[in-house]
Amino acid sequence: MLTRAAIVADKLSGAGVDVFCIAPGAIDTPMFQASSLNHLSDSQRADFIGKMGQARLIPPKEIAEQIFFLCRSVLFSCSLQCVLPD
């Protein structure tokens, strides 16, 4: 994902477009629950989540707030930034 963002940033350099890559990891969504957690026992689930950066799943609202922040026009100019919420 970061490579693709870097390519887009390079193609748009000089066009006044900032490129951001958000790589949040595990987000607490029904899809993630179904694909990664539902088949685990309670202790396996706790162990899995405990090994994450903040020992929690990230709520979708937190990612949405970061996207909103990055989309504001008051941000400084940059060609590529990767945001790793944790």
Beta strands, then each sheet from edge to edge (+ up, - down):
strand 1: 20-22
strand 2: 81-83
sheet 1: 1+ 2+
end
